[in-house]
Amino acid sequence: MKERFELQRLEEIANTVIHTASSKIICLYGPMGAGKTTLVKAIIKSLGGIDRGNSPTFSLVNEYHDANGQVLAYHFDFYRIDHIDEVLDLGFEDYLYSGAWVFIEWPEKVEELLDVGFDRIHLQIIDENTRAIEFFPS
């Protein structure tokens, strides 16, 4: 899938990602401000998450739950990591094999740890209200 979209279509895009994903591990690529976190929030909402999504830039990982209190997804933001050991110390590999959805922002910083199948989403800024999205299932 490759298309341009207005931000008001975000819910539709989130549903398309959910229904076309070949993996529950989604890596999001794009410059700062492209909408990676915003897209993750929309996907969490579409999956039935009860937690309000936000950027885990400082905590590195956020955990989201469904209405039954079960873990629905993990959301990583590796923008601020300086060394791969920081990610290993989190037990990153355990998250990958948890069976929950895993969303990874700035995955290029941890690609050497991604030995499982994952889907890629590339976002680009077109203008203030428009983005380009390209989705690559694994």
FENNOR-V668984 format. One record per run of one state. SS is the DSSP state (~ for helix, > for strand, _ for the rest). FROM is the first residue (numbers start at 1). TO is the last residue. If there is no record, write none. Layout:
BEGIN
SS/FROM/TO  SS/FROM/TO
END
This chain:
BEGIN
_/1/1  >/2/6  ~/7/20  _/21/24  >/25/29  _/30/35  ~/36/46  _/47/60  >/61/65  _/66/70  >/71/77  _/78/83  ~/84/89  _/90/91  ~/92/96  _/97/100  >/101/105  _/106/106  ~/107/109  _/110/110  ~/111/113  _/114/118  >/119/127  _/128/129  >/130/136  _/137/138
END
